[in-house]
């Protein structure tokens, strides 16, 4: 699987969402988007749900959010989380 990565922890609104949308346009069945963020990006997750994308969001002990999105419904995104 090809990873498209974005560390959005230092970016200000609306840049994380804008960059994420651009990255999502690049995805195919063999790739996924991985974003680190300081908060859970609810609008991005809603967008992923509206487009029937496979996604998870997970907050780690350091309070960072790990968001993974893929068009491939069969991939287990949990396996790609790096804490």
N, C-alpha and C positions, 0 to 999 in steps of 0.2 A: 504494500500500500504506500502511495506517495502522500507525504504530509505537507500541507500548506499551513505554515505557522505564523501566528501574530501574537506578539507580546503587547497587549494594550494597557498594561498597568499604569503607564505614565502618560497615556494619551487622554486628551480632553474630548468631551462630547462635542460634536457627533462623529468625530474621526474613527473611533473603534467600530461603530456600526457601518460607516461608509467603507472602510477597508475590509470588513468582514463580508459585506455584500459583494465586493469585487472578487474576493477570494472564492466565494461560493460559486460564482460564475465559471470558475476554472475546474470545478470538481467533476469527476466521472466515477464510474463504478469501482475504479481502482485507486481512489484517492479520498482523503478526508481533510477537514479543516480543524486545526487545533489552536484555540485562543486561550491565553492567560489574561485574566482581568481581575481588577480589585473588587468588582461587584458583579452580581449575576446580571447578564445582559438580557433582561426580559423581552425587549422588542426583537432582538435577534432570535431568541428561542421561539417566539410566537411566529416569526417569519418562517423559520425552519419547519415548524408544525404545519403551517398553512401550505407549504410546498411538499409535504409528506416526506421530509428528509429524516433520516435516522440521526438522533442527537441525544447527548447527555450533558448535564452540567454537574460538576462536583466541586464542593468547597473543601479545601485541605486544611490541616491544622494551622497553617500559617495564614489562613483567611484569604488565600487566593482562590479564584474560581478557575476551573479547567473546563472549557467548553469544547466538545468535539462534535462535528457534524459531517455526515456523509450521505450521498444519495443511495448508497448500497445498504439495503435493509438487512442483509445477512451478516454484516460485519459486527463483531462485538467490540464496540468502541471502548468499553471499560478496560480492555487489554492494552490500550495505547496510552492510558493516563500515566503521566510521569509526575510523581510527587516529590 
